């Protein structure tokens, strides 16, 4: 199924009628939101964020989400990826974020830092066993300096990988977000040692100007 299959019919560009009330940067952001087909599709289909379509595409391509699976969603706010996992039939999904997340039926959300030992113990207790899939769509606040931003998100991805190595069952999978850059070679080497298949992808729902990409690792080796 192509990414466009999830999108509503697109109309002509929308302009803000109240543009004078907004700064130029705010106006550009609002107009981009209004004209973004993935924002429109998320609203129409009940997803909390346009990012849901990134996971939908990755799952369509790589068959990551399996019925009955146990899934951990790191940096889960506002809950779009959790919604996708539930709609695709997982047995249990536990999300954690520093920010509180509005409840979603059949999901468990924890507020805290997944690196904290107590939070990790609580997460594993709720999960009820080893994870089949660990997802991370985490990203730091960007500075606008490409090298700095790349190193910051790489650090988050490495922490997510370390967590995944502790909780995944043999054969499990891991997905994390990065920014394009040249400093991820050590992480890629680790992924290739610990997983049988490692791929990267930029989903259609990622904005063209965004430098984000996703690493998809499957076949975890204990």
C-alpha positions as CSV (number, residue, x, y, z in Angstrom):
1,X,0.0,0.0,0.0
2,X,1.5,3.3,-1.0
3,X,1.8,6.2,1.5
4,X,-0.7,8.3,-0.6
5,X,-3.4,5.6,0.1
6,X,-3.7,7.1,3.6
7,X,-4.3,10.7,2.5
8,X,-7.5,12.6,1.8
9,X,-8.0,14.4,-1.5
10,X,-5.8,17.4,-1.6
11,X,-7.3,20.9,-2.3
12,X,-5.7,24.1,-3.3
13,X,-3.4,25.9,-0.9
14,X,-5.0,27.6,2.1
15,X,-4.0,31.1,3.1
16,X,-4.6,32.6,6.6
17,X,-7.3,35.2,6.6
18,X,-6.0,36.7,9.8
19,X,-2.3,36.9,8.7
20,X,-1.8,40.3,10.3
21,X,-2.3,38.8,13.7
22,X,0.7,36.5,13.4
23,X,4.4,37.0,13.0
24,X,5.8,35.9,9.6
25,X,7.3,32.8,11.1
26,X,4.1,31.9,12.9
27,X,2.1,32.5,9.7
28,X,4.4,30.2,7.7
29,X,4.1,27.5,10.3
30,X,0.3,27.8,10.5
31,X,-0.1,27.8,6.7
32,X,2.2,24.7,6.4
33,X,0.0,22.9,9.0
34,X,-3.2,23.9,7.2
35,X,-1.8,22.7,3.8
36,X,-0.1,19.5,5.1
37,X,-2.0,16.5,3.8
38,X,-0.7,14.4,6.6
39,X,-2.0,16.8,9.2
40,X,-5.4,16.7,7.5
41,X,-5.3,12.9,7.3
42,X,-4.4,12.6,11.0
43,X,-7.4,14.7,11.9
44,X,-9.7,12.7,9.6
45,X,-8.5,9.3,10.8
46,X,-8.3,10.2,14.5
47,X,-4.6,10.1,15.0
48,X,-3.0,12.4,17.5
49,X,-0.1,13.4,15.2
50,X,0.9,13.3,11.6
51,X,3.9,11.2,12.7
52,X,1.5,8.2,12.9
53,X,1.8,7.9,9.1
54,X,5.6,7.5,9.4
55,X,5.1,4.4,11.5
56,X,2.3,3.1,9.2
57,X,4.6,3.3,6.2
58,X,7.6,1.7,8.0
59,X,5.3,-1.1,9.2
60,X,3.9,-1.6,5.7
61,X,7.4,-1.9,4.3
62,X,9.1,-3.9,7.1
63,X,6.3,-5.8,8.9
64,X,7.4,-4.6,12.3
65,X,4.1,-4.8,14.3
66,X,2.7,-8.3,14.9
67,X,-0.6,-9.3,16.4
68,X,-0.3,-10.0,20.1
69,X,3.2,-8.3,20.4
70,X,4.5,-6.5,23.4
71,X,5.6,-3.0,22.3
72,X,7.5,-0.2,24.1
73,X,7.0,3.4,22.8
74,X,9.8,5.7,24.0
75,X,9.1,9.4,23.9
76,X,5.5,8.4,23.2
77,X,3.8,11.9,23.5
78,X,1.3,12.7,22.1
79,X,0.5,9.0,21.4
80,X,0.3,8.7,17.6
81,X,2.6,5.8,17.3
82,X,0.9,4.0,20.2
83,X,-2.4,4.4,18.3
84,X,-0.9,2.8,15.2
85,X,0.4,-0.2,17.3
86,X,-3.0,-0.7,18.9
87,X,-4.9,-0.5,15.6
88,X,-2.5,-3.2,14.2
89,X,-3.4,-5.6,16.9
90,X,-0.6,-5.6,19.5
91,X,-1.2,-7.4,22.7
92,X,0.2,-4.7,24.9
93,X,1.8,-1.3,24.4
94,X,3.5,0.8,27.1
95,X,4.5,4.3,26.3
96,X,6.8,6.6,28.4
97,X,7.5,10.3,28.1
98,X,8.7,13.2,30.2
99,X,5.4,14.8,29.3
100,X,2.0,13.5,30.5
101,X,0.0,11.8,27.8
102,X,-3.8,11.8,27.6
103,X,-5.0,8.3,28.1
104,X,-5.7,5.9,25.2
105,X,-7.9,2.8,25.9
106,X,-5.8,-0.4,26.0
107,X,-2.5,1.5,26.3
108,X,-0.5,2.2,29.4
109,X,1.4,5.5,29.6
110,X,4.1,6.3,32.2
111,X,5.4,9.8,32.9
112,X,9.1,9.8,33.5
113,X,12.6,9.2,32.1
114,X,13.1,5.7,30.6
115,X,16.8,5.9,31.8
116,X,15.7,6.0,35.4
117,X,16.0,2.6,37.0
118,X,12.7,2.9,38.9
119,X,10.8,3.9,35.7
120,X,12.4,1.0,33.8
121,X,11.3,-1.4,36.5
122,X,7.7,-0.1,36.4
123,X,7.7,-0.2,32.6
124,X,8.8,-3.8,32.5
125,X,6.3,-4.8,35.2
126,X,3.5,-3.3,33.2
127,X,4.8,-4.8,29.9
128,X,4.6,-8.3,31.5
129,X,7.6,-9.8,29.7
130,X,10.3,-9.2,27.1
131,X,9.4,-6.7,24.3
132,X,8.9,-7.7,20.7
133,X,9.4,-4.2,19.4
134,X,10.9,-1.0,20.8
135,X,10.0,2.2,19.1
136,X,11.7,5.6,19.5
137,X,10.5,8.7,17.8
138,X,12.4,10.9,20.3
139,X,14.2,14.1,19.1
140,X,15.9,16.8,21.1
141,X,15.0,20.5,20.9
142,X,16.9,21.7,17.8
143,X,19.4,24.5,17.8
144,X,19.5,25.1,14.1
145,X,23.2,24.1,14.1
146,X,23.2,20.8,12.1
147,X,26.2,19.2,13.7
148,X,25.0,19.9,17.2
149,X,21.5,18.7,16.5
150,X,22.9,15.5,14.9
151,X,25.0,14.7,17.9
152,X,22.1,15.4,20.3
153,X,19.7,13.1,18.5
154,X,22.4,10.5,18.1
155,X,22.9,10.5,21.9
156,X,19.1,9.9,22.4
157,X,19.1,7.1,19.8
158,X,22.1,5.4,21.5
159,X,20.3,5.5,24.9
160,X,17.2,4.1,23.2
161,X,19.3,1.3,21.7
162,X,20.9,0.5,25.1
163,X,17.4,0.3,26.6
164,X,16.2,-2.0,23.7
165,X,19.1,-4.3,24.3
166,X,18.0,-4.8,27.9
167,X,14.3,-5.5,27.1
168,X,14.0,-7.1,23.7
169,X,13.3,-10.8,23.2
170,X,15.5,-12.7,20.8
171,X,14.3,-11.9,17.3
172,X,12.8,-8.6,18.3
173,X,13.0,-5.3,16.5
174,X,14.0,-1.7,17.1
175,X,13.2,1.5,15.4
176,X,14.7,4.9,16.1
177,X,14.9,8.3,14.6
178,X,18.2,10.1,13.6
179,X,19.2,13.2,11.6
180,X,21.3,12.7,8.5
181,X,24.9,13.1,9.3
182,X,28.3,11.3,9.4
183,X,28.7,10.5,13.1
184,X,26.5,7.4,13.5
185,X,29.1,4.8,12.3
186,X,29.7,3.4,15.8
187,X,26.0,3.0,16.4
188,X,25.5,1.3,13.1
189,X,28.3,-1.1,13.9
190,X,26.6,-2.0,17.2
191,X,23.2,-2.5,15.5
192,X,24.8,-4.8,12.9
193,X,26.4,-6.9,15.7
194,X,23.2,-7.2,17.7
195,X,20.6,-7.5,14.9
196,X,20.5,-9.7,11.8
197,X,19.1,-6.9,9.5
198,X,19.6,-3.2,9.7
199,X,18.0,-0.7,7.3
200,X,17.3,3.0,7.0
201,X,14.4,4.8,5.6
202,X,12.9,8.3,5.2
203,X,9.1,7.9,5.1
204,X,7.0,10.0,2.8
205,X,5.4,11.6,5.8
206,X,8.7,13.1,6.8
207,X,8.8,16.7,5.5
208,X,11.1,17.2,2.5
209,X,13.1,19.8,4.3
210,X,13.6,17.6,7.3
211,X,16.9,15.8,7.8
212,X,15.3,13.0,9.8
213,X,15.6,9.3,8.9
214,X,14.8,6.1,10.7
215,X,16.9,3.1,11.5
216,X,15.1,-0.2,11.5
217,X,16.8,-3.2,13.0
218,X,15.2,-6.6,13.2
219,X,16.3,-10.1,14.3
220,X,17.7,-9.1,17.7
221,X,20.6,-11.4,18.9
222,X,20.5,-11.9,22.6
